[in-house]
Amino acid sequence: MNLAVLGFGNVARALARLLHQQRGAHPFRINAIHTRHGTACNVSGLSTDPEFGPPAASLEEVLERAKAQVLVELTTLNPENGEPALTHIPTALRRGLHVVTANKGPVACAYHGLRDEARRHNVRFLHEAVTMDGTPVYNMVRQCLPAATVTGFAGALNSTTKVILEAMARGHSFEEGIAQARALGVAEGDPWFDIEGWDSACKAAALANVWMDARTTPAQVDRKGIRQLTPEKLAEAAAKGKRIVLVSRARRTAQGVKLRVRAEVLDRDDVLASMHGTSNLLVLETDLMGQFGVFTLNPGPEQTAYGVFADLMEIARNS
Ligand SMILES: NC(=O)c1ccc[n+]([C@@H]2O[C@H](COP(=O)([O-])OP(=O)(O)OC[C@H]3O[C@@H](n4cnc5c(N)ncnc54)[C@H](OP(=O)(O)O)[C@@H]3O)[C@@H](O)[C@H]2O)c1
């Protein structure tokens, strides 16, 4: 199966390595990689460290040259409008290509339009890796919960804030917490996106759009980050046997689906307080299966690449 990959950062490089390692058993071939800085293309397949020429003039040109059957969209996230993925994905769907992405933006900002566009063209739009890296959540609900409906969820889904809050609970400053998150490789150069709760809002919006027909965007999530917290507040909570965690919650009300991101003071034995360091956890509420959870321990680009690979396998199985 011929792939065109957009972006060649941490996740795309990990995916290239994974596909190379699996090439004997699963013949996916990356024929093109396109970034703003350059394009690499070879219809016989690229190496894991290809040479890039100047950037192609358009995505259409990349897809054409690659004879691509699947677009793998791994560009940078913009939480406010989902671009550039929100332009890339419909372009590929309209040309009859399947699309797989790890980019939260399009699922959080415009899921239903993309899903419907994929259906119109009889192709798949899959996004397993957007919320919990490679840990199965979307595929798990679709494939393993027949006839059940997700009625709500709560998740400790952001690694950076967890690392910062744990550092402050040990008496370190906010800035030292950020430095520790950077040292672990989870915080961006500018970590405002995590600290202000945007990442948690994007993940909540994506889950609620797919599972609860929320038709929402990250900007519509009732969101407050962790900037107001201090080591003193964290110590006060710890002295009472509590832990502060940034939590994303969704519940259905008579007015529609309500999404909220807040630093919550939790009992230490609350399951949402049980994850440490960069690990994440999601508890689902369903009508037929009650409450249950999934967690991911110390996620990294390799797990995210596996989420993309799982989607590619799903497409290959049904093509
Ligand atoms: N890292 C993780 O473990 C993880 C986990 C879950 C989800 N994700 C999501 O997966 C996506 C990729 O993450 P990453 O860590 O690999 O990001 P990254 O290392 O920052 O790489 C992003 C890539 O996107 C390219 N890019 C940006 N704008 C582009 C455009 N308009 N056209 C073509 N290429 C463009 C960049 O290249 P140029 O600058 O040359 O254009 C770069 O190669 C992001 O949306 C991220 O939120 C990542």
The ligand as an ORCA input file, in Angstrom:
! r2SCAN-3c Opt
* xyz 0 1
  N       5.070     13.581     19.597
  C       4.103     12.761     20.009
  O       4.364     11.756     20.697
  C       2.674     12.997     19.599
  C       1.659     12.313     20.277
  C       0.320     12.436     19.833
  C       0.041     13.288     18.765
  N       1.056     13.998     18.157
  C       0.694     14.874     17.033
  O       1.307     14.350     15.850
  C       1.677     15.432     14.970
  C       3.189     15.329     14.658
  O       3.895     15.414     15.883
  P       5.482     15.505     15.910
  O       5.882     15.389     17.334
  O       6.051     14.577     14.892
  O       5.678     17.011     15.415
  P       7.035     17.748     14.997
  O       8.207     16.932     15.436
  O       6.895     19.155     15.457
  O       6.978     17.719     13.392
  C       6.001     18.403     12.671
  C       6.295     18.269     11.196
  O       5.236     18.920     10.471
  C       5.822     19.621      9.371
  N       4.914     20.669      8.923
  C       4.405     21.706      9.625
  N       3.573     22.431      8.862
  C       3.539     21.826      7.654
  C       2.861     22.086      6.441
  N       2.038     23.139      6.298
  N       3.060     21.251      5.392
  C       3.888     20.187      5.492
  N       4.571     19.885      6.626
  C       4.398     20.703      7.686
  C       7.147     20.115      9.942
  O       8.136     20.322      8.969
  P       8.519     21.760      8.365
  O       8.727     22.681      9.518
  O       9.691     21.541      7.499
  O       7.322     22.083      7.559
  C       7.605     18.901     10.759
  O       8.311     17.986      9.931
  C       1.315     16.730     15.696
  O       0.072     17.182     15.254
  C       1.236     16.303     17.166
  O       0.355     17.115     17.912
  C       2.352     13.865     18.541
*
